[in-house]
Amino acid sequence: MVAIVLGCVRFLQTRAWFTNDLAGLLTDVRSWQVYGVGLTGLALGWVAARFALTKSNRAWALLEPGWPAADRLLLDGLVVLAFTVTVVGVAAASRRS
């Protein structure tokens, strides 16, 4: 997961609108969208692995532990994050107009 976030930061550094401060990185909605796409790709990769490895008992035991799997928690968090980013974006746009 850390590699995905660092890859997203590296991608953001190549954008013209990127700022090199933490406040700019956290307040720009485009940055959150890049993180969301990267982490969603990771979570969907795990979901695909879970579907592909359903026939292997050993792999299934690793992919389905007795507690909530990290990819499912990640997808749940991304849904909440997408909702939050949408609300913040709409609120900021409505204040400007």
C-alpha positions in Angstrom: 0.0 0.0 0.0 2.9 2.4 0.8 4.4 1.7 -2.7 1.1 2.7 -4.3 0.9 6.0 -2.3 4.5 6.8 -3.1 3.9 6.0 -6.8 0.9 8.4 -6.7 3.1 11.1 -5.2 5.7 10.5 -7.9 3.0 10.8 -10.6 1.7 14.0 -9.0 5.2 15.5 -9.1 5.1 15.4 -12.9 1.9 17.5 -13.0 2.2 21.2 -13.7 -0.3 22.1 -10.9 1.7 20.1 -8.2 2.9 22.1 -5.2 5.8 20.9 -3.1 4.1 21.6 0.3 1.9 19.3 2.4 -1.0 21.8 2.5 -1.2 22.0 -1.2 -0.9 18.3 -1.5 -3.8 17.7 0.9 -6.1 20.5 -0.2 -6.1 19.9 -4.0 -8.9 17.6 -5.0 -6.9 16.3 -8.0 -4.4 14.8 -5.6 -7.1 12.9 -3.7 -8.4 11.6 -7.0 -5.0 10.2 -7.9 -4.7 8.5 -4.5 -8.2 7.1 -4.9 -7.4 5.7 -8.4 -4.2 4.1 -7.2 -5.6 2.5 -4.1 -8.7 1.4 -5.9 -6.5 -0.4 -8.4 -4.7 -2.2 -5.5 -8.0 -3.2 -3.8 -9.5 -4.4 -7.1 -6.3 -6.4 -7.8 -6.8 -8.2 -4.4 -10.5 -8.8 -5.2 -9.5 -10.3 -8.6 -6.9 -12.5 -6.8 -9.6 -13.7 -4.4 -11.9 -14.7 -7.3 -9.1 -16.4 -9.2 -7.9 -18.4 -6.3 -11.2 -19.7 -4.9 -10.4 -23.3 -5.9 -7.2 -23.5 -3.8 -7.8 -24.2 -0.2 -4.4 -23.0 0.9 -4.8 -19.7 -0.9 -8.3 -19.3 0.2 -7.2 -19.6 3.9 -4.7 -16.8 3.3 -7.1 -14.6 1.4 -10.1 -15.1 3.7 -8.8 -14.7 7.3 -11.3 -14.6 10.2 -11.2 -10.8 10.3 -12.0 -8.2 7.7 -9.4 -8.3 4.9 -7.4 -5.1 4.2 -8.7 -4.7 0.7 -12.3 -4.7 1.9 -11.5 -2.1 4.5 -9.6 -0.1 1.9 -12.6 -0.2 -0.5 -14.9 0.9 2.3 -12.6 3.7 3.2 -12.3 4.8 -0.5 -16.1 5.0 -0.8 -16.2 7.3 2.3 -13.3 9.3 0.9 -15.0 9.7 -2.5 -18.1 11.0 -0.8 -16.1 13.4 1.3 -14.2 14.7 -1.7 -17.4 15.2 -3.6 -19.0 17.2 -0.7 -15.9 19.3 -0.2 -15.7 20.0 -3.9 -19.3 21.0 -4.3 -19.1 23.2 -1.2 -16.1 25.0 -2.5 -17.6 25.5 -5.9 -20.9 26.8 -4.4 -19.0 29.3 -2.3 -17.1 30.7 -5.3 -20.3 31.3 -7.3 
